[in-house]
C-alpha cells in the first residue's frame, strides 16, 4: 500500500470521526429542540430555530468538554470549538432542516408518529454524509477539527457514550411509539403548523 493511499485513508477516517462527533451534538440538540417544540406547541419556525440553536450548543459543548478537562481555559477552548465545528454543524443543520421541511407531514408529526422519528433519522443520515466532505476538506487544509487535534487533545465523545445515547434514544423512541399505539388516538403531542 502506498504512503499516499494510507494518508488518504487516515484523512477519511479523521473526517468521518469528526463528523460523527458533530452528528452527536447535532442529534442531541435537534431531538431536544423538537421534543420541546412538541411539548410547548411551538410552530414550525420556532421548532426549527430551537433545534438549530441547541445543535450548535451541544456541538460546541461536546468539543469543549475534553479541552476544558485537559486544562485549556475557556478563553482558549471556545475559539477552538468555534473553529472546529461551525462549518460542520452549519452544513448538517442546513441539510437536516431542509430535508425535514421537504418531507410531507414531518413537521406536523407528533412524538408518537413514526414519521417524526423516521424523517429525523433520514435527515441526520443525509446531513452526516454531506458534512463528511466538508470536514475532510477543512482537515486537509489544517482547519476544522485539525485545530483541536493540534492541541494534542483528541478527546471528543467516547464511542461507548455514543452507543449508550443511541441505545437510550432507540428505547425512548420505541417506548413513545408503543405508548402512542396503545393511546386512544386523541392526537395530543403534535407540533402546530
C-alpha positions as CSV (number, residue, x, y, z in Angstrom):
1,X,0.0,0.0,0.0
2,X,1.4,3.4,-1.0
3,X,2.1,6.1,1.5
4,X,-0.4,8.4,-0.3
5,X,-3.1,5.8,-0.1
6,X,-2.5,5.4,3.7
7,X,-2.6,9.2,4.2
8,X,-5.9,9.4,2.3
9,X,-7.4,6.6,4.4
10,X,-6.2,8.4,7.6
11,X,-7.7,11.7,6.3
12,X,-11.0,9.9,5.5
13,X,-11.1,8.2,9.0
14,X,-10.4,11.6,10.7
15,X,-13.1,13.3,8.7
16,X,-15.7,10.6,9.5
17,X,-14.7,10.7,13.2
18,X,-15.0,14.5,13.3
19,X,-18.4,14.2,11.5
20,X,-19.7,11.6,13.9
21,X,-18.6,13.8,16.8
22,X,-20.6,16.7,15.2
23,X,-23.5,14.4,14.4
24,X,-23.8,13.5,18.1
25,X,-24.1,17.1,19.2
26,X,-26.5,17.9,16.4
27,X,-28.7,14.9,17.1
28,X,-28.9,15.7,20.8
29,X,-29.8,19.3,20.1
30,X,-32.3,18.6,17.4
31,X,-34.1,15.9,19.2
32,X,-34.3,18.1,22.4
33,X,-35.4,21.1,20.3
34,X,-38.2,19.1,18.5
35,X,-39.3,17.5,21.8
36,X,-39.5,20.9,23.5
37,X,-41.4,22.3,20.5
38,X,-43.9,19.5,20.7
39,X,-44.4,19.8,24.4
40,X,-44.8,23.6,24.2
41,X,-46.8,23.6,21.0
42,X,-44.4,25.8,19.1
43,X,-44.8,26.3,15.3
44,X,-42.5,25.1,12.6
45,X,-40.3,28.2,12.5
46,X,-39.7,28.3,16.3
47,X,-39.1,24.5,16.5
48,X,-36.5,24.6,13.7
49,X,-34.8,27.6,15.3
50,X,-34.7,25.9,18.7
51,X,-33.3,22.7,17.1
52,X,-30.6,24.6,15.3
53,X,-29.6,26.6,18.3
54,X,-29.5,23.5,20.5
55,X,-27.5,21.6,17.9
56,X,-24.8,24.4,18.0
57,X,-24.9,24.5,21.8
58,X,-24.4,20.7,22.2
59,X,-21.9,20.5,19.2
60,X,-19.7,23.2,20.7
61,X,-20.1,21.8,24.2
62,X,-19.1,18.3,23.2
63,X,-15.9,19.7,21.7
64,X,-15.1,22.0,24.7
65,X,-15.6,19.4,27.4
66,X,-12.4,17.4,26.6
67,X,-10.5,20.6,26.0
68,X,-11.5,22.0,29.4
69,X,-10.8,18.7,31.1
70,X,-7.3,18.8,29.6
71,X,-6.7,22.1,31.3
72,X,-7.3,24.6,28.5
73,X,-9.1,27.6,29.8
74,X,-12.4,28.8,28.4
75,X,-10.7,31.6,26.5
76,X,-8.7,29.1,24.6
77,X,-11.3,26.3,24.3
78,X,-14.2,28.4,23.0
79,X,-12.3,29.6,19.8
80,X,-11.1,26.1,19.1
81,X,-14.6,24.7,19.4
82,X,-15.9,27.5,17.2
83,X,-13.2,27.0,14.6
84,X,-13.5,23.2,14.6
85,X,-17.3,22.8,14.5
86,X,-19.0,25.8,12.9
87,X,-18.9,24.8,9.2
88,X,-19.7,21.2,10.0
89,X,-22.7,22.0,12.2
90,X,-23.9,24.6,9.7
91,X,-23.7,22.1,6.9
92,X,-25.5,19.5,8.9
93,X,-28.2,21.8,10.1
94,X,-28.9,23.3,6.7
95,X,-29.4,19.9,5.1
96,X,-31.1,18.4,8.0
97,X,-33.6,21.2,8.4
98,X,-34.3,21.3,4.6
99,X,-34.8,17.6,4.5
100,X,-37.3,17.6,7.4
101,X,-39.1,20.5,5.9
102,X,-39.4,18.8,2.5
103,X,-40.8,15.6,3.8
104,X,-44.6,16.0,3.7
105,X,-46.1,16.0,7.1
106,X,-42.8,15.6,9.0
107,X,-43.1,18.9,10.9
108,X,-46.7,18.1,11.9
109,X,-45.9,14.6,13.1
110,X,-46.1,14.0,16.8
111,X,-43.6,12.3,19.0
112,X,-45.5,9.1,18.7
113,X,-45.6,9.2,14.9
114,X,-43.0,7.0,13.1
115,X,-42.8,9.8,10.5
116,X,-41.4,12.1,13.2
117,X,-38.6,9.7,14.1
118,X,-38.1,8.4,10.5
119,X,-37.8,11.8,9.0
120,X,-35.4,13.0,11.7
121,X,-33.2,9.9,11.3
122,X,-33.2,10.2,7.5
123,X,-32.4,13.9,7.6
124,X,-29.5,13.3,10.0
125,X,-28.2,10.5,7.8
126,X,-28.2,12.8,4.7
127,X,-26.7,15.6,6.8
128,X,-23.9,13.4,8.0
129,X,-22.8,12.3,4.5
130,X,-23.0,15.9,3.3
131,X,-20.7,17.1,6.2
132,X,-18.0,14.4,5.8
133,X,-16.5,16.0,2.6
134,X,-16.7,19.4,4.3
135,X,-14.8,18.1,7.3
136,X,-12.3,16.3,5.1
137,X,-11.7,19.4,3.1
138,X,-11.2,21.5,6.2
139,X,-8.9,18.9,7.9
140,X,-6.8,18.6,4.8
141,X,-6.1,22.3,5.0
142,X,-5.3,22.3,8.7
143,X,-8.6,23.8,9.7
144,X,-11.8,22.5,11.3
145,X,-11.1,19.6,13.7
146,X,-7.4,19.8,12.8
147,X,-7.3,22.9,15.1
148,X,-8.4,20.8,18.0
149,X,-6.0,17.9,17.1
150,X,-3.1,20.4,17.2
151,X,-3.7,20.8,20.9
152,X,-2.9,17.2,21.5
153,X,-6.4,16.7,22.9
154,X,-8.2,14.1,20.8
155,X,-10.9,13.5,23.4
156,X,-14.3,14.0,21.8
157,X,-17.2,11.8,22.7
158,X,-16.2,8.3,23.7
159,X,-17.7,5.8,21.2
160,X,-19.2,3.9,24.1
161,X,-21.1,7.1,25.2
162,X,-22.4,7.5,21.7
163,X,-23.5,3.9,21.7
164,X,-25.3,4.3,25.1
165,X,-27.0,7.5,23.8
166,X,-28.1,5.8,20.6
167,X,-29.4,2.8,22.7
168,X,-31.3,5.1,25.0
169,X,-32.7,7.1,22.1
170,X,-33.9,3.8,20.5
171,X,-35.5,2.7,23.7
172,X,-37.2,6.1,24.2
173,X,-38.4,6.2,20.6
174,X,-39.7,2.7,20.8
175,X,-41.5,3.4,24.1
176,X,-43.1,6.5,22.7
177,X,-44.3,4.6,19.6
178,X,-45.7,1.8,21.8
179,X,-47.4,4.3,24.1
180,X,-48.9,6.1,21.1
181,X,-50.1,2.8,19.6
182,X,-51.8,2.0,22.9
183,X,-53.2,5.5,23.3
184,X,-56.8,6.4,22.4
185,X,-55.6,8.3,19.3
186,X,-56.6,11.8,20.5
187,X,-53.7,13.3,18.5
188,X,-52.0,15.0,21.5
189,X,-48.4,15.9,21.2
190,X,-48.4,17.2,17.6
191,X,-46.3,20.2,16.5
192,X,-48.6,23.0,15.5
193,X,-48.0,24.1,11.8
